[in-house]
Amino acid sequence: MRLAFMSGLAVAVILAVVTGNPGSAEEPAGDDEVPGLSELPAVVAEVDGFAITRRELIRELLGSEGSMALDRIIRRILVEQAAEKIGITATDQELNDQLMLDYRGLQNEVQYAPWDAGEKTFAALVKARYQMSIEEYKQQVVRQKLLAKKMIGRQTAPTDADLQRFYADNEELFQPPDRFRAAHVLVTPLTRQDLLAGNGEVGFRERIAADRKRREKWRRDHGVDMQDAPQVDAGPEWQHSKERAQKVVDELRAGTLTWTQAVERYTQDPLDQKGPGGLTVRQERAAKRQDQGLPAMPAEPGEVGWFTSQGPLVEEFYEGVKNMKPGEVSEPIRTRYGYHVVKMLEVQRAQRKDFAALRAEVEKVYVDWVIQAKAERWVDQLVREAQLENTRAILWPPEPGKGAETDRDPVIGKVNGKDVRRSEVWKELLRSDGPEALSRLINREMALGPLKRMGPMRMEWLGTPAFRREGTSQIPLRSPEPPPAQPITVNKEETEMEMNDDRLSLDALNEARAKRKPPQTPLTLEEYVYNRYGQAIDQYHRSLEASLVLAKAIKQSIKLDDPTLQMEYALSKERYREPLKFDVQHLLIPLPENADTEQRVAGLEMAKELRKQAGEDEKSWSVLAASEKFAHPENLDELGHLGVLSPEDEDWRGALYTALAKANYERGQLSDPIPTRLGYHLIRVRNRMPERIPEFFEVHRRVERDYLQARAAMCMNVWVRAMEKQSRIKRFLYAKEDLNLMDNFEVPKPK
């Protein structure tokens, strides 16, 4: 049972990092000459003295994000090529205008994200979000966005009727927002540290939405409400906070408690806690601003200041109070930070405008929305029409000690003839997912360290705060004595068993390789593991051991039986839907790599003629398939058997699947000529495997894996807090930045 390692809030907040110099990093000297590796320190992190190397980081990135990174590069190149073809450019002024818009968006994004953006200068925001310098961000992100907008925008010319319908559906978007001033009492199970850091409960809205969706699906499928579904507030700490918040409301409405008393007695907002001088943080800030001659700060006890539907307070807070009048006190309002009892202080209703006054703004937003809606489909069309080649196997770092590569930075793909080199993909990966991938590797080593030594019960005890503050009292949250350590053991036989799927896949692959013309040499298990995972066998065993430790720890912590898994399956059947697939034979009319129009026309005519000769019967097909002229190395037999095509296929196989699915071919049918980068294909459908939802027994293992994965995310939040106390962790990724960031960059103003 393999489980990926979590990279959520507990990992993002992580782990009391101590930066330093790795010292004894040992990697093959040739690595310093490999573009993409040479920019990284040889050791990117240490966990209790165990070194995590740059090679491991690249492997982790490629395993989790490799395809997506290459696809992002391909799409950028295609947008550039499409713009150049029709003469569309982006001027410096247009790029700077878009930079200003992005700056506003990044400010909003970063304030709710766990990135360390320092002083939140524009350069720091871009670095935190994209690991790019301003110039790189401008040329690689902003430029692509602008070119796509301009090309799609050319085709968008809305009528007055279009704009009026759009305005009617989205009127609130264009009207100035109402403003509210309020105060609150916060009752929460979260720690003061989490609140000060802005780390509210992760995924609160997502949990509510998922819970609502699951209940609705159960009611729709079974005709009854799902009484035993997990409750968002089922946790005892959250339930206790809800009850205390309701008590505050009842006392305020009964007149037994004034608002000032409620704030002093109940609130857990760190800004309303009194310090050594007897003043709250709000009062200290207000006094400091007054001394500096600045405008006054909010003065009401618990006051949160002014806010609108656009912020700065979270959406759940706004939705809970938007219909209140001055002087009213709300019922408890649930947000990711806890329960809020809100007193409305002041409301300013905005003066509304009519369509005529807003027409220009409505048209701009309408066009932007159309562009956004069409952009992905438009780029998808560019991908479908492009000539793409790739050799993804060489994305892995070169094996140490296996001889130097001829090309230190090999071409791993072509986009309409333009080279994409390996180092470009690695750089893209490091920017987009480098820190999170490193966190997953650190978690792996911690799982093999403190979690393996002590077991989940001890780790959960260590990760639970000793007390919860309630007024002036401290409520114990865990027993004074820790539970006994229960080490988790994983033997070699278990890790070998985990490799059974790999062995079966290898057997099938070697069987297919033996049937190709000419037959290909079978791969060893070591070669297969390296080609697929980029790891030597001993490294792969270590990864499997860490997954087994995590799986065993979770199984010890939760109830895992068939009724539980069947319930999970019933609530999430759609996840296991099997897509339409085709088992096919093909004839290939090959074309040169850079075929001109005349050659393509000739190839198409030959393909049409062959279709007539093949007809619909297997005998005619067999005669043509026997010809070496129409063979391809991936044919599995003399009848041109290509195997099963599925939505996961890429490159020319993916193009074949897309064409077959779009035309909805049935068993025994012969396709029209289908173009790919190889030439023209005639496809005969041997078997059509329709879309279906499998039975529970067919996907039992996948359901168990997914359930454990979901539970792991919850358990790891607790375990990581405990493991950080037990492990000494050093990180070196980005320790030697050389991005030449302009920290004093000023956001350009539009003309």
Buried (B, 14 or more C-beta within 10 A) or exposed (E): BBBBBBBBBBBBBBBEEEEEEBEEBEBBEBBEEBBBBEBBBBBBBBBBEBBBBBBBBBBBBBBBBBBEBBBBBBBBBBBBBBBEEEEBEBEEEBBBBBBEEBBEEBEEBBEEBBBEBEEEBBBBBBBBBBBBBBBBBBBBBBBBBBBBBBBBBEEBEBEEEBBBEBBEEEBEBBEEBEBBBBBBBBBBBBBEEBBEEEBBBBBBEEBBEBBEEBBEBBEEEEEEEBEEBEEBEEEEBBEBBBEBBBBBBEBBEEEEBEBEEBBBEBBBBBBBBEEEEEEBBBBBBBEEEEEEEEEEBBEBBBBBBBBBBEEEBBEBBBEBBBEBEEEEBBEBBBBBBBBBBBBBBEBEEEEEEEBEEBBEEBBEBBBEBBBEEBBEEBBEEBBEEBBBBBEBEBBBBBBEEEEEBEEBBBBBBBBBEEBBBBBBBBBBBBBBBBBBBBBBBBBBBBBBBBBBBBBBBBBBBBBEEEEBEBEEEEEEEBEEEEBEEBEBEBEEEBBEEBBEEBEEEBEEBBEBBEBBBEEBEBBEEEEBBBBBBBBBEEBBBBBBBBBBBBBBBBBEBBEBEEEBBBBBBBBBBEEBEBEBBBBBBBBBBBBEEEBEEEEBEEBBEBBBEBBEEBEEEBEBBBEBBEEEEBBBEBBBEEBBBBBBBBEEBBBBBBBBBBBBBEEEBEEEBBBBBBBBBBBBBBBBBBEBBEEEEBEBEEBBEEBBBBBBBEBBBBBBBBBBBBBBEBBEBBBBBBBEEEBEBBEEBEEBEEE
